[in-house]
């Protein structure tokens, strides 16, 4: 494994650099308002959002496994970051972010990047839609300029109760700024798809805010009213990663790591479909891990691959990770020379930006489409959504991962079938050694012999299924043949179940013969003493040999 930057730099030329330069500048401009908005919404200062976009964006482009991935703070992290800060403070957030970075690197080093793709789609949609609704809910106060004494409650339901109770305190100029910002963001792509709507909204509404304040005495709350803007780069500080501090932050760190892995690999996969080049998921996780270790060192927050910025990069001609590096440099220049101007940005405008972000994240069309799926998928979707909204993302991710495992086990169990063969079945006698053999013969099953066929993995999910089918049979046979030609693997529960079956059969005077055991399964059975238990002659290569052996045992 090596970073994609090293792969692309070999054939780098002036034409690619020109494309990357233009894409990087545009993405940097797009990232600016989003970084500020995500920083403030997460409960930190606006400059921390930009620092995250600079440091993490640079690291992800240098060390990642995608050609066009753009990294930085994203809306998905807002809720989890805000919760960690409320419970553990900024120092706790820094430690959790570093731990998450370590977890991400380990996932990449042990080549577990593909495991993320096994998380069922309804769970991912449930997370994302729940986060979208939660982000939208957090912006209502700033969007409408509500006056709420004592602050806004933390939980979802209490927030809406307080909003409804205090909606009469709406500030009309603030509400107009917020609504007009949303309209500008939605309509800008109709005029030009190259110009980012969020940036246009911030420029127009900031100028409008300054004019209204200076000439008409109408003031709308701005970033400068709430935060003191500091355009200097903070000194690097390594978080105190002690065992006591880390022990209590493992759970939120896992949440950050899982969420970051899901979002970054989802973004990279979407990008692959457009540029026609497959990313390296394990290297991408390593890049994300390095980014999340470096970000808190400079006072930043968790970061991941951002779908919207990655798509902007592709649409504007970005070819290599150099575009992501340029995007970070553009943000750095803005931070040093133009950051004081951010004090004049209206809070209602940033709220409008996040309202649009939450709308785009909601995926309501996808939810509508998933409602046509099986009931199990719908149940998982809504359960994950409700847990994310009503409780918190940590619980939702933990429950979601458990649901993913349970669903996987259920689907695997459903794929494994156990059937009883009879004289009427047409069987390929050589199928165990060559399942593509076209020669089909009619076989005769001797009297007092039962033949069972297992089709699929013999694991804990189907252990009882075999017993139920045998118990449903009538009179007791003298020989049981278990055909295992289509058993790709057997786990410890399957072996335990098989051992019990053999021992109980022997106690009842019933011989057991295994037919068509593949080499891999045969080695597992041999290591666990099944050859001694059955006898080598009772593990046959194909059904004909098994039937011949059954004839001998039957006499």
N, C-alpha and C positions, 0 to 999 in steps of 0.2 A: 504494500500500500504506500502511496505517496500522494501529496497534495495535487489537485488538478492544475494548479498554477504551474507546476514544474512540467506537466505534460503539454500544456498549451504554449508555454514560452519558447519551446524548441523551434516552432515554425512561425514565430511571431513576426509581423511585418508592419510597415507604416499604415497600410490600409486597415488592418485590424485595430491598430492604436487609435486611428482617427475615429473609428466606429465606437470603440470603448470610451474614448474621451467625451464624445457627445452624449453617450448614454449615461456615463458616470456623472456628468454635470447635471443632467436632467433628474436623475435619480436622487442626487444630493439635495436638489431643490424640493423634490417631492417628500423626501425623508424629513426635512426640517420641521414643518408643522406637525407631522405625525410624532416625531421624537419628543417635541415639546408637550404635545397633548397627552401622550402616553406617560411621560414623566410626571406631569401634574396629577393625572387621574390615578396613578399608582401610589400617590402620597409622598412623592419626593419633589425636589425643586426642578424647574424646567431645564436647567443646564445639565442635570444628571441624565435626563433623557437624551440630550444631544451627545454627551460624553459616551453614553452606552452605544449610540449609533456609530460614533467614530471608532472607539476601541474595539467593540465586538464586531462591527462591520468590517474593519480592517483584518481582524484575526480570522473571521469566517472566510473571507476572500483569499487570504494567504494559505490557510491550512485546510480548507474544506475540500469536499470531493465533487463539487458541482461547478460547471463552467460559468453559470450565470446567476447563482444564488446571491441575494443581497440580504445581509443580516442586520439585526438591530432590535430595539424594543418593539413589542407587538401588543395588540389589544388583548390577546389571549392571556397574557401574564398580569394584566392590571389587577384582577380580583385577588389572585394568589399573593402578589407582592403587597398589596394594601393590607391583606389579612396578616401576613408575616410581620410587617412593620408595626401593626397595632398590638400584636402579641409579644414580639421579640425585639422590636426596635430596629434601627438602621444597621447596627452591628450584627444582630441576628440575621438580617436579610443578607448581609455580605457573606457570613459564614455559610448560610444555606445555599447561596449562589455558587460559592467555591466548591462545596460538596457536590452540588448538582453537576458542575463541570467535571469533577473527578468521576462521577458515575457515568457521564456521557462518554468520557475517554475510555473507561473500562468496557462499556458496551461496544465501542468501535474496535478496541484492541482484541477483544474476544470474538469479534466478527458476529455480533448479535444484531446488526443493523436491520436485517431482514425480518427479525421477530416482530418489529413494530407493525409490519404490514399484515400481521395476523390478527391485529385488533379489529373486531368487526366494525364495518362502516357505520351501522346505526349508533354505536357508542361514540365514535368520533363526531358524528353529526349532532348527537345529544350534548356532548361537551361544548361544541362550537356554538350551537344555538343558545344554550344556557348562558354561556359567557357573553354572547351578544346582547341578550335581554338584560343581564346584570350591568353591563357597561352602559346601556341606554338608561337604565334606572338611576345610575349614579350621576347622570348629566342633567337631570330634570331641574335641579335647583339653579345651576348656572345658566341653563338654556332659557329659563323664564325669569331669572332674577328674583327668586322667591326669598322672603325673609323668614328664617326659621330660627327661633330662639332655642338655645341649647344644642344646636347642631343636628345633623341628620343621623338617624339610627343606623346601625350596621347591617341589620338583617333586611331581607327583601320586602317582606310583608309590612314591617313597621315603617320602612321608607315610604311606601305608597300611602299608608294611613296618614303619615305626617304631611306628605305632599298634598293630599286631598284636603286636609284640615287647613293648610296654609296657602292654598292656591289663590285665595283672594288677595294675597300680598304681592301678586305678580307685578313686575316692573315692565311697563310697556316698551320703552326704548330697548331694554335688554332683550326682551322677547323678540322684538323686531330684528335686532342684530343676529340673534340665533337662527331665526326662521329664514332670513335673507341669506345667511351663510350656507344653510342647507340647500336652498334653491340654487345658489351660485355653483356649489360643488356638483349638484346633479346636472345642471345645464351646460357647464363648461365643456364637457366632452361632445356636446352637440355642435359646438362651434369649432373646437379643435381638440383632437385626441392627444396631441403632443403636450399641451399645457396642462399641468396638474390643477384640478379644481380646488383642492384644499389650499394650495399656495395662492391662487387667484383670490379666493375668499378672504384669506388672512390679509393680503395686501389691501384689497378694497375696503374691508371693514375696519382695518387699523387706521387708514387715512380718514375714513368717515368718522371714526371715533375721535381722532385728534381735532378735526374741523368742528364737530359738535361741541366738544369740550371748550375749545379756545374761542369760538365765535358765538355759540348759542347757550353756553353754560349747562349743556346737557351732558352729564358724565355717565359712562357705562363702565362697570368694573373691569379692570385690566390686570394683566399678569403683574405689572409693577405695583399695583395696590396690595397684592398678597405676598409677593416674593421680592427679595433683593437680588438683582441679577449680578452675578460675578463671572466675568468673561475669562478669568484666569484658569489655567489648567491646574487641578489640585495635585499636590505631591502624592506619589504612589505610597499607599499604606497597605501592607499585607494583613488581612484579618487574622485575629488571634484564634487559630484553629486548635483549640484544646479539646481533650476528650469529653470533658464535662459540657462544654458549649455545643460540641457536635452531636452529642448523644440525643439531646432534645430536639435537634433540627433535622434529623434524618428523614422523618416523614415529609415535611415541606420540601426538603431537598429532592426527594424521590419524585414528588409531584412536579417540581420545576423540570427535572430531568426528563420525565416521561412526556410531559406536555411539550417541552422543547424538541424532543426527538420526533414526536408525532408531527408537529407543525413543520419542522425543518425538512423532514423526509417527504411529507406531503407536498410541500412547496417545490422541492427538487424533482419529485415525480411528475408534477404538473408541467414543470419546465422541460423535462425530458421529452414529453409528448409534442412539444412545440419545436424545440431545436433539433430533435432527432439524435440526441446523444445521451447515453445512460450515465447517470451519476454513480459514484462509488459511495454507497450508503454508510459503510463502516468508516471511511475516511471523512465523510461529512459529519458523522457523530464526533469524531476526534476533533475536527475543526470547531464544532459547536462547543465542545468541552473546554478547549483552550480559550475560546472567547468568553465563556462564563467564569473562568478562573481569572482572566485578566480584567474583565469589566469592573468587578467590585474593588480591585486594587486601586483604580482611579476614581472610585466613588460612583460607579455605574450600577445598573440593575440587571436582572437576567435578560438574556437576548436569545433570539432564534432566527431561523430563516423566515423572511416575510414574503408571503405570496404576492401581495399588491406591488411591493417594490421590485420583486424579482420579475414580475410580468412587465412592469414599466421598463426595466432594464432590457428585456427581450424585445419589446415593442419599439424601443428607440435604438436598436441595433447593437446592443452589447454582445460581444463575442467570447470574451474570456474573463477570468477573475480580475483582470486589470481594471475593468469597469467598476467593480466593487471597491477596489483600492482607491480609484479616483473619486468615487462617491464619498468615501471617508475623508479624503483630503479636502474636498469641497466643503463638507460640513465643518472641518477643522478651521478653514479660512473664515467661514461665516461666524463660527463661534468666537474667534479672536477679534474680528473687525466689525461685525454687525450685531453681536449679541445684545448690546444695550438697547437696541431698537425693539427687542422682543418685549420690553416692559410695556410698550404701548398696545400690544395685541389684546383685544377684548376677550374676556373669559367666555362670553357667550358664543363668540366665533369658534373658540376651541371646542366648546360643548357641541356646536354644530358639526365640526369635523368628526368628533367621536360618535355622534348620532349616525352619521353616514357610514362610519367604520362598522358600527354595530349592525346597521341594516345589511351591509355587504357580508358580514360574518354570519348573519342569521340563517342563510341558506334556506329560506322558507320554501323555495321551489323544490329543493331536495327533500325537505320534510314532507311536502305534499306528495311527492313521488313515492317516498318510502311508506306512506300510509297504505299503499296498494300491496305491500309485501306481506309475508306471513305474520300471524299475530305475535309470534315470539320476537321478531325484529321490531315490531311496533312497540311492544312492551318494554324492550330494552332501551329503545330510543327515548320514550317518555320517562322511564325511570331515571336514566342518566341525566336527562334535561331537568327534571324536578329536583334531583339531588344537587345538581350544580347551582340551581337558582335558589332553592329554599335553604340548603345547608351551606356547603362550600365546596370548592373545586377539589380539595384534598380528599374528602370523603367520596366525592363523585368519581374521581380517578381510581381510588382503591376499590370501590364497589364495581366500577366499570371493568377493571382488570380481572376481578374475580368472575364477573359475568362472562367476560371474553373466554376465560379458561373453561367455565362450565358449558358455554355454548360449543366450544371446540370439542370437548369431551362428548357432549350429546350428539353432535354431528358425526363424530368418528364412530360412536356406538351404533348409530343408525346405518352407517355404511357396512358394518360387519353383519353378515347374515349366516345363520346356521340352518342347514336343510337336511332332510332325511331322504336318502336315495332308495329307490325301489327297482324291481326288475324292469319296470316300464321305462326307466330313464335310459336314454342313449348316452353312452359315456366314451370319451376318447381314452383308451387304456394307457396311452403314452403321454397323456396331458401333463403329468407331473414333470416330465423331463423336457417336453416340448409342447407348450400350450397352443402353439400355432399349427400343430399337426392336424391335417384335414381328415385323417382316417377316423371315422366314428363307428364304433361297434356296439352291438347290444350285448350287455353282460347279464349273467345270471347270478343273483345273490343267493348263496346257500341258505337252507333253512336254519333258523336259530342264529342268524347273523344280522346285525344292524350296521348300516353304513351311514355315517354322518359326514357332511361336508361343511367346512368353515371357510367363508369367503370374506377376507378382510383381516385386520390385525387382531390378534388374540390378546386382549388387554382387559384391565379392570372394568371397562365400560360394558363388556359383554359377558363377563364371567358367569353371571347367573342365568343368562339367556340359554346357554348350553344345557345347564341342569334342568331348566324348566321343560325344554323340548324332550329330553330323555325321560323325565318323569311322566310326560304325557303319553309315552309309548305304552303299549299293552303289556303282553307277557314278557318276562325277563329273558334276554338272549343268552347264548353261550359265548358269543364273540362280538365285540364292538370294534368297528373299524372307523377311525377318525381320519378323514381325508383333509390334508393341510397344504395342498399344492398352492393355494392362493392366500396363505398366511405370511405376510412379509416380515412380521416381527412378533415377538411374544414378550410381555413385560413380567415383572415379579408376581403381580396378582394373577395374571394368566397362568403362570407356572404353578403357583400355589393351588389354583383351581384345578388345573390338569392333574397335579399330583394327588389331590383329594379324590378326584374322579377315578384315577387308576387304582388307588388304594381301596376305595369303597367297592369298585368293581371286582377286585381280586378277593376281597372279603366275601363277596356274594358269589364267588366262583365264576366270574365273567372275565375272559381274557380281553385285553385291549391291544389293538394294532394301530400304529400310526402309518399313514400312507402319504407319499409325496412331500416329505418334509424338506424344505430347501436348505442349502448348505449353512446359511447364516443362523436359521432357527435350530438346525441340528447341532451346531456348535454350542449354542446356549443350553440346549437340553442335555448335551453331553457333560458340560461343566457342572450342571446341577444334579447329576446322578440319575437322569431318566433312562439312560441306556442300561444301567445296571438294574433299575427297577423293572423295565419292560423286557430286557433282553434284546441284543442287537438284531436278532432275526425278526422281531416284531416291529422294527422300524423299516418299512419297505419303500422302494424307489417309486413304485406306481401301484395303481389299483389292482392290476392283474396279480402281481406278487402278493399283495395284501390278501386277496381273495383265496389264492392258493394256500397261503399260510393259515387262513381261517379254516379251510377245508381240513387241514391236518389237525388243527386244534379241536375241530368239531367231532372227530372220530375217537 
